[in-house]
Amino acid sequence: MTNEADDDQIELIAATTRAMVAHLARLHGIPPGLVLAGVHAEVISIIATAYGGGVAAGCAERAADRVRNLPSYEQCELAAMQPMGRA
């Protein structure tokens, strides 16, 4: 479990990461998917270097289990759209 100070620091890291991804995509015109792939690869590499490949793989596998069946933003947006006209 994390304490309140840890939660605040985690949120700061998350917000900074979101801002950096948006900055690279918008200001530099890098496709968002490419930015995310680079960030993902770097984070996994840092975890592997610091804690070993097994820990990095375990982190990636647990994260994959939590997100595997989540819809994309586009899928959510499409599901929420109101039908137009009549069939």
A tleap script that builds the chain and sets N, CA, C and O, in Angstrom:
source leaprc.protein.ff14SB
mol = sequence {
  NMET THR ASN GLU ALA ASP ASP ASP GLN ILE
  GLU LEU ILE ALA ALA THR THR ARG ALA MET
  VAL ALA HIE LEU ALA ARG LEU HIE GLY ILE
  PRO PRO GLY LEU VAL LEU ALA GLY VAL HIE
  ALA GLU VAL ILE SER ILE ILE ALA THR ALA
  TYR GLY GLY GLY VAL ALA ALA GLY CYS ALA
  GLU ARG ALA ALA ASP ARG VAL ARG ASN LEU
  PRO SER TYR GLU GLN CYS GLU LEU ALA ALA
  MET GLN PRO MET GLY ARG CALA
}
set mol.1.N position { 0.834 -1.181 0.000 }
set mol.1.CA position { 0.000 0.000 0.000 }
set mol.1.C position { 0.884 1.251 0.000 }
set mol.1.O position { 1.999 1.253 0.520 }
set mol.2.N position { 0.355 2.289 -0.589 }
set mol.2.CA position { 1.083 3.551 -0.596 }
set mol.2.C position { 0.450 4.503 0.413 }
set mol.2.O position { -0.728 4.383 0.748 }
set mol.3.N position { 1.243 5.439 0.885 }
set mol.3.CA position { 0.683 6.449 1.778 }
set mol.3.C position { 0.308 7.687 0.961 }
set mol.3.O position { 0.516 7.729 -0.252 }
set mol.4.N position { -0.245 8.688 1.638 }
set mol.4.CA position { -0.723 9.873 0.934 }
set mol.4.C position { 0.399 10.616 0.212 }
set mol.4.O position { 0.201 11.109 -0.899 }
set mol.5.N position { 1.568 10.699 0.831 }
set mol.5.CA position { 2.707 11.368 0.183 }
set mol.5.C position { 3.125 10.616 -1.074 }
set mol.5.O position { 3.424 11.228 -2.100 }
set mol.6.N position { 3.144 9.275 -0.993 }
set mol.6.CA position { 3.467 8.472 -2.175 }
set mol.6.C position { 2.433 8.702 -3.272 }
set mol.6.O position { 2.786 8.860 -4.440 }
set mol.7.N position { 1.148 8.722 -2.892 }
set mol.7.CA position { 0.086 8.943 -3.871 }
set mol.7.C position { 0.263 10.283 -4.575 }
set mol.7.O position { 0.075 10.378 -5.788 }
set mol.8.N position { 0.621 11.316 -3.823 }
set mol.8.CA position { 0.844 12.636 -4.414 }
set mol.8.C position { 2.016 12.610 -5.391 }
set mol.8.O position { 1.946 13.209 -6.464 }
set mol.9.N position { 3.082 11.922 -5.025 }
set mol.9.CA position { 4.248 11.837 -5.906 }
set mol.9.C position { 3.929 11.014 -7.153 }
set mol.9.O position { 4.363 11.353 -8.255 }
set mol.10.N position { 3.174 9.939 -6.976 }
set mol.10.CA position { 2.777 9.115 -8.124 }
set mol.10.C position { 1.928 9.937 -9.086 }
set mol.10.O position { 2.116 9.853 -10.300 }
set mol.11.N position { 1.004 10.727 -8.565 }
set mol.11.CA position { 0.169 11.570 -9.424 }
set mol.11.C position { 1.003 12.630 -10.132 }
set mol.11.O position { 0.744 12.934 -11.297 }
set mol.12.N position { 1.995 13.197 -9.459 }
set mol.12.CA position { 2.888 14.166 -10.096 }
set mol.12.C position { 3.641 13.515 -11.255 }
set mol.12.O position { 3.753 14.099 -12.333 }
set mol.13.N position { 4.152 12.314 -11.032 }
set mol.13.CA position { 4.868 11.586 -12.089 }
set mol.13.C position { 3.930 11.294 -13.252 }
set mol.13.O position { 4.304 11.481 -14.410 }
set mol.14.N position { 2.714 10.837 -12.957 }
set mol.14.CA position { 1.747 10.522 -14.008 }
set mol.14.C position { 1.376 11.769 -14.807 }
set mol.14.O position { 1.325 11.724 -16.036 }
set mol.15.N position { 1.118 12.878 -14.120 }
set mol.15.CA position { 0.752 14.118 -14.803 }
set mol.15.C position { 1.899 14.631 -15.673 }
set mol.15.O position { 1.676 15.111 -16.784 }
set mol.16.N position { 3.116 14.529 -15.168 }
set mol.16.CA position { 4.286 14.959 -15.931 }
set mol.16.C position { 4.468 14.095 -17.175 }
set mol.16.O position { 4.808 14.599 -18.246 }
set mol.17.N position { 4.242 12.801 -17.029 }
set mol.17.CA position { 4.354 11.882 -18.166 }
set mol.17.C position { 3.298 12.199 -19.219 }
set mol.17.O position { 3.603 12.235 -20.412 }
set mol.18.N position { 2.054 12.430 -18.785 }
set mol.18.CA position { 0.992 12.790 -19.736 }
set mol.18.C position { 1.346 14.072 -20.483 }
set mol.18.O position { 1.155 14.159 -21.696 }
set mol.19.N position { 1.860 15.061 -19.766 }
set mol.19.CA position { 2.235 16.334 -20.394 }
set mol.19.C position { 3.370 16.144 -21.394 }
set mol.19.O position { 3.361 16.749 -22.466 }
set mol.20.N position { 4.348 15.307 -21.048 }
set mol.20.CA position { 5.480 15.060 -21.944 }
set mol.20.C position { 5.013 14.352 -23.218 }
set mol.20.O position { 5.449 14.698 -24.316 }
set mol.21.N position { 4.136 13.370 -23.071 }
set mol.21.CA position { 3.619 12.656 -24.244 }
set mol.21.C position { 2.847 13.627 -25.140 }
set mol.21.O position { 3.036 13.629 -26.357 }
set mol.22.N position { 1.984 14.448 -24.548 }
set mol.22.CA position { 1.223 15.428 -25.326 }
set mol.22.C position { 2.154 16.431 -26.003 }
set mol.22.O position { 1.930 16.802 -27.155 }
set mol.23.N position { 3.184 16.870 -25.305 }
set mol.23.CA position { 4.151 17.824 -25.854 }
set mol.23.C position { 4.847 17.236 -27.085 }
set mol.23.O position { 4.944 17.894 -28.121 }
set mol.24.N position { 5.323 16.018 -26.968 }
set mol.24.CA position { 6.020 15.394 -28.096 }
set mol.24.C position { 5.082 15.191 -29.282 }
set mol.24.O position { 5.474 15.383 -30.433 }
set mol.25.N position { 3.852 14.805 -28.995 }
set mol.25.CA position { 2.903 14.553 -30.077 }
set mol.25.C position { 2.449 15.853 -30.741 }
set mol.25.O position { 2.436 15.953 -31.968 }
set mol.26.N position { 2.080 16.838 -29.941 }
set mol.26.CA position { 1.529 18.080 -30.503 }
set mol.26.C position { 2.601 19.018 -31.042 }
set mol.26.O position { 2.541 19.445 -32.196 }
set mol.27.N position { 3.567 19.331 -30.214 }
set mol.27.CA position { 4.548 20.347 -30.589 }
set mol.27.C position { 5.535 19.838 -31.637 }
set mol.27.O position { 5.931 20.581 -32.535 }
set mol.28.N position { 5.925 18.585 -31.524 }
set mol.28.CA position { 6.918 18.040 -32.446 }
set mol.28.C position { 6.299 17.192 -33.551 }
set mol.28.O position { 7.005 16.742 -34.454 }
set mol.29.N position { 4.991 16.971 -33.490 }
set mol.29.CA position { 4.301 16.236 -34.544 }
set mol.29.C position { 4.616 14.749 -34.596 }
set mol.29.O position { 4.420 14.109 -35.628 }
set mol.30.N position { 5.100 14.200 -33.501 }
set mol.30.CA position { 5.400 12.767 -33.461 }
set mol.30.C position { 4.083 12.024 -33.242 }
set mol.30.O position { 3.326 12.387 -32.341 }
set mol.31.N position { 3.789 10.998 -34.036 }
set mol.31.CA position { 2.541 10.261 -33.848 }
set mol.31.C position { 2.423 9.732 -32.412 }
set mol.31.O position { 3.380 9.174 -31.875 }
set mol.32.N position { 1.244 9.909 -31.790 }
set mol.32.CA position { 1.076 9.481 -30.399 }
set mol.32.C position { 1.458 8.023 -30.152 }
set mol.32.O position { 2.049 7.708 -29.119 }
set mol.33.N position { 1.133 7.143 -31.075 }
set mol.33.CA position { 1.489 5.733 -30.906 }
set mol.33.C position { 2.989 5.519 -30.825 }
set mol.33.O position { 3.462 4.666 -30.073 }
set mol.34.N position { 3.735 6.292 -31.598 }
set mol.34.CA position { 5.193 6.193 -31.575 }
set mol.34.C position { 5.751 6.727 -30.258 }
set mol.34.O position { 6.678 6.148 -29.692 }
set mol.35.N position { 5.182 7.834 -29.771 }
set mol.35.CA position { 5.604 8.375 -28.472 }
set mol.35.C position { 5.350 7.341 -27.379 }
set mol.35.O position { 6.226 7.073 -26.557 }
set mol.36.N position { 4.157 6.764 -27.371 }
set mol.36.CA position { 3.817 5.778 -26.341 }
set mol.36.C position { 4.711 4.548 -26.419 }
set mol.36.O position { 5.117 4.015 -25.386 }
set mol.37.N position { 5.021 4.092 -27.624 }
set mol.37.CA position { 5.909 2.935 -27.770 }
set mol.37.C position { 7.294 3.244 -27.212 }
set mol.37.O position { 7.898 2.406 -26.542 }
set mol.38.N position { 7.793 4.433 -27.485 }
set mol.38.CA position { 9.103 4.816 -26.963 }
set mol.38.C position { 9.117 4.932 -25.456 }
set mol.38.O position { 10.054 4.471 -24.804 }
set mol.39.N position { 8.081 5.549 -24.891 }
set mol.39.CA position { 7.987 5.679 -23.433 }
set mol.39.C position { 7.887 4.302 -22.788 }
set mol.39.O position { 8.560 4.029 -21.794 }
set mol.40.N position { 7.053 3.442 -23.349 }
set mol.40.CA position { 6.887 2.093 -22.806 }
set mol.40.C position { 8.207 1.332 -22.815 }
set mol.40.O position { 8.588 0.729 -21.812 }
set mol.41.N position { 8.899 1.360 -23.940 }
set mol.41.CA position { 10.171 0.644 -24.047 }
set mol.41.C position { 11.193 1.176 -23.043 }
set mol.41.O position { 11.928 0.402 -22.429 }
set mol.42.N position { 11.236 2.487 -22.881 }
set mol.42.CA position { 12.201 3.085 -21.956 }
set mol.42.C position { 11.888 2.720 -20.510 }
set mol.42.O position { 12.794 2.394 -19.743 }
set mol.43.N position { 10.619 2.771 -20.134 }
set mol.43.CA position { 10.235 2.432 -18.759 }
set mol.43.C position { 10.553 0.971 -18.457 }
set mol.43.O position { 11.110 0.670 -17.401 }
set mol.44.N position { 10.214 0.070 -19.355 }
set mol.44.CA position { 10.508 -1.353 -19.136 }
set mol.44.C position { 12.018 -1.569 -19.052 }
set mol.44.O position { 12.483 -2.356 -18.228 }
set mol.45.N position { 12.791 -0.877 -19.900 }
set mol.45.CA position { 14.253 -1.001 -19.849 }
set mol.45.C position { 14.818 -0.499 -18.526 }
set mol.45.O position { 15.730 -1.110 -17.969 }
set mol.46.N position { 14.282 0.606 -18.021 }
set mol.46.CA position { 14.757 1.143 -16.741 }
set mol.46.C position { 14.437 0.178 -15.608 }
set mol.46.O position { 15.278 -0.058 -14.741 }
set mol.47.N position { 13.229 -0.383 -15.607 }
set mol.47.CA position { 12.862 -1.352 -14.563 }
set mol.47.C position { 13.774 -2.569 -14.643 }
set mol.47.O position { 14.247 -3.058 -13.618 }
set mol.48.N position { 14.024 -3.060 -15.857 }
set mol.48.CA position { 14.894 -4.231 -16.020 }
set mol.48.C position { 16.311 -3.939 -15.542 }
set mol.48.O position { 16.935 -4.785 -14.901 }
set mol.49.N position { 16.818 -2.762 -15.845 }
set mol.49.CA position { 18.166 -2.394 -15.415 }
set mol.49.C position { 18.252 -2.279 -13.898 }
set mol.49.O position { 19.229 -2.716 -13.291 }
set mol.50.N position { 17.232 -1.694 -13.292 }
set mol.50.CA position { 17.252 -1.466 -11.844 }
set mol.50.C position { 16.949 -2.724 -11.037 }
set mol.50.O position { 17.573 -2.963 -10.004 }
set mol.51.N position { 15.991 -3.530 -11.504 }
set mol.51.CA position { 15.501 -4.644 -10.687 }
set mol.51.C position { 15.641 -6.016 -11.333 }
set mol.51.O position { 15.391 -7.032 -10.685 }
set mol.52.N position { 16.037 -6.058 -12.600 }
set mol.52.CA position { 16.195 -7.327 -13.297 }
set mol.52.C position { 15.050 -7.592 -14.264 }
set mol.52.O position { 13.949 -7.058 -14.127 }
set mol.53.N position { 15.348 -8.430 -15.238 }
set mol.53.CA position { 14.373 -8.745 -16.278 }
set mol.53.C position { 13.125 -9.424 -15.762 }
set mol.53.O position { 12.029 -9.171 -16.263 }
set mol.54.N position { 13.275 -10.290 -14.759 }
set mol.54.CA position { 12.112 -10.983 -14.207 }
set mol.54.C position { 11.111 -10.028 -13.581 }
set mol.54.O position { 9.902 -10.178 -13.758 }
set mol.55.N position { 11.619 -9.049 -12.852 }
set mol.55.CA position { 10.738 -8.053 -12.233 }
set mol.55.C position { 10.069 -7.211 -13.317 }
set mol.55.O position { 8.870 -6.942 -13.242 }
set mol.56.N position { 10.837 -6.795 -14.323 }
set mol.56.CA position { 10.272 -5.997 -15.410 }
set mol.56.C position { 9.187 -6.778 -16.143 }
set mol.56.O position { 8.126 -6.235 -16.450 }
set mol.57.N position { 9.450 -8.045 -16.421 }
set mol.57.CA position { 8.454 -8.880 -17.097 }
set mol.57.C position { 7.209 -9.039 -16.235 }
set mol.57.O position { 6.089 -8.967 -16.739 }
set mol.58.N position { 7.402 -9.252 -14.947 }
set mol.58.CA position { 6.262 -9.387 -14.041 }
set mol.58.C position { 5.415 -8.128 -14.006 }
set mol.58.O position { 4.187 -8.202 -14.026 }
set mol.59.N position { 6.066 -6.969 -13.953 }
set mol.59.CA position { 5.338 -5.692 -13.973 }
set mol.59.C position { 4.533 -5.555 -15.266 }
set mol.59.O position { 3.367 -5.163 -15.242 }
set mol.60.N position { 5.163 -5.881 -16.386 }
set mol.60.CA position { 4.492 -5.769 -17.678 }
set mol.60.C position { 3.319 -6.743 -17.771 }
set mol.60.O position { 2.261 -6.392 -18.294 }
set mol.61.N position { 3.500 -7.955 -17.268 }
set mol.61.CA position { 2.426 -8.951 -17.312 }
set mol.61.C position { 1.252 -8.542 -16.434 }
set mol.61.O position { 0.101 -8.695 -16.843 }
set mol.62.N position { 1.517 -8.023 -15.229 }
set mol.62.CA position { 0.429 -7.579 -14.351 }
set mol.62.C position { -0.310 -6.395 -14.968 }
set mol.62.O position { -1.536 -6.316 -14.901 }
set mol.63.N position { 0.440 -5.481 -15.565 }
set mol.63.CA position { -0.200 -4.339 -16.226 }
set mol.63.C position { -1.062 -4.820 -17.394 }
set mol.63.O position { -2.175 -4.332 -17.590 }
set mol.64.N position { -0.548 -5.769 -18.162 }
set mol.64.CA position { -1.306 -6.306 -19.294 }
set mol.64.C position { -2.601 -6.959 -18.827 }
set mol.64.O position { -3.642 -6.798 -19.463 }
set mol.65.N position { -2.542 -7.689 -17.726 }
set mol.65.CA position { -3.745 -8.329 -17.194 }
set mol.65.C position { -4.806 -7.298 -16.815 }
set mol.65.O position { -6.000 -7.546 -16.983 }
set mol.66.N position { -4.376 -6.144 -16.305 }
set mol.66.CA position { -5.328 -5.115 -15.871 }
set mol.66.C position { -5.944 -4.352 -17.041 }
set mol.66.O position { -7.058 -3.843 -16.917 }
set mol.67.N position { -5.255 -4.261 -18.160 }
set mol.67.CA position { -5.750 -3.424 -19.258 }
set mol.67.C position { -6.187 -4.198 -20.498 }
set mol.67.O position { -6.753 -3.611 -21.420 }
set mol.68.N position { -5.941 -5.470 -20.534 }
set mol.68.CA position { -6.170 -6.272 -21.740 }
set mol.68.C position { -7.547 -6.044 -22.365 }
set mol.68.O position { -7.642 -5.917 -23.586 }
set mol.69.N position { -8.593 -5.989 -21.583 }
set mol.69.CA position { -9.950 -5.905 -22.124 }
set mol.69.C position { -10.558 -4.507 -22.063 }
set mol.69.O position { -11.762 -4.351 -22.270 }
set mol.70.N position { -9.753 -3.500 -21.783 }
set mol.70.CA position { -10.274 -2.136 -21.759 }
set mol.70.C position { -10.483 -1.629 -23.187 }
set mol.70.O position { -9.672 -1.908 -24.069 }
set mol.71.N position { -11.566 -0.889 -23.413 }
set mol.71.CA position { -11.781 -0.331 -24.751 }
set mol.71.C position { -10.891 0.887 -24.979 }
set mol.71.O position { -10.416 1.513 -24.031 }
set mol.72.N position { -10.678 1.204 -26.234 }
set mol.72.CA position { -9.942 2.422 -26.577 }
set mol.72.C position { -10.873 3.622 -26.434 }
set mol.72.O position { -12.086 3.464 -26.302 }
set mol.73.N position { -10.302 4.808 -26.461 }
set mol.73.CA position { -11.104 6.031 -26.413 }
set mol.73.C position { -12.087 6.063 -27.579 }
set mol.73.O position { -13.254 6.410 -27.400 }
set mol.74.N position { -11.618 5.702 -28.769 }
set mol.74.CA position { -12.492 5.706 -29.948 }
set mol.74.C position { -13.652 4.741 -29.777 }
set mol.74.O position { -14.775 5.053 -30.173 }
set mol.75.N position { -13.401 3.567 -29.191 }
set mol.75.CA position { -14.476 2.603 -28.968 }
set mol.75.C position { -15.503 3.157 -27.985 }
set mol.75.O position { -16.704 2.970 -28.185 }
set mol.76.N position { -15.059 3.828 -26.937 }
set mol.76.CA position { -15.977 4.432 -25.962 }
set mol.76.C position { -16.796 5.534 -26.614 }
set mol.76.O position { -18.007 5.625 -26.412 }
set mol.77.N position { -16.127 6.366 -27.394 }
set mol.77.CA position { -16.803 7.471 -28.064 }
set mol.77.C position { -17.863 6.947 -29.021 }
set mol.77.O position { -18.969 7.486 -29.070 }
set mol.78.N position { -17.546 5.913 -29.777 }
set mol.78.CA position { -18.488 5.323 -30.723 }
set mol.78.C position { -19.686 4.730 -29.992 }
set mol.78.O position { -20.822 4.902 -30.434 }
set mol.79.N position { -19.454 4.040 -28.887 }
set mol.79.CA position { -20.538 3.417 -28.129 }
set mol.79.C position { -21.477 4.458 -27.532 }
set mol.79.O position { -22.662 4.184 -27.344 }
set mol.80.N position { -20.964 5.646 -27.231 }
set mol.80.CA position { -21.775 6.685 -26.601 }
set mol.80.C position { -22.537 7.546 -27.606 }
set mol.80.O position { -23.386 8.345 -27.212 }
set mol.81.N position { -22.248 7.395 -28.885 }
set mol.81.CA position { -22.896 8.230 -29.902 }
set mol.81.C position { -24.384 7.909 -29.996 }
set mol.81.O position { -24.804 6.762 -29.844 }
set mol.82.N position { -25.164 8.950 -30.249 }
set mol.82.CA position { -26.598 8.777 -30.453 }
set mol.82.C position { -26.844 8.429 -31.920 }
set mol.82.O position { -26.200 8.989 -32.807 }
set mol.83.N position { -27.768 7.513 -32.176 }
set mol.83.CA position { -28.077 7.182 -33.568 }
set mol.83.C position { -28.673 8.398 -34.288 }
set mol.83.O position { -29.374 9.208 -33.681 }
set mol.84.N position { -28.393 8.508 -35.553 }
set mol.84.CA position { -28.908 9.611 -36.356 }
set mol.84.C position { -30.003 9.071 -37.278 }
set mol.84.O position { -29.806 8.062 -37.955 }
set mol.85.N position { -31.124 9.728 -37.301 }
set mol.85.CA position { -32.193 9.326 -38.205 }
set mol.85.C position { -32.883 8.050 -37.774 }
set mol.85.O position { -32.856 7.673 -36.603 }
set mol.86.N position { -33.502 7.394 -38.737 }
set mol.86.CA position { -34.235 6.150 -38.475 }
set mol.86.C position { -33.779 5.068 -39.433 }
set mol.86.O position { -33.371 5.328 -40.565 }
set mol.87.N position { -33.864 3.860 -38.942 }
set mol.87.CA position { -33.484 2.725 -39.787 }
set mol.87.C position { -34.688 2.235 -40.541 }
set mol.87.O position { -34.586 1.281 -41.313 }
savepdb mol mol.pdb
quit
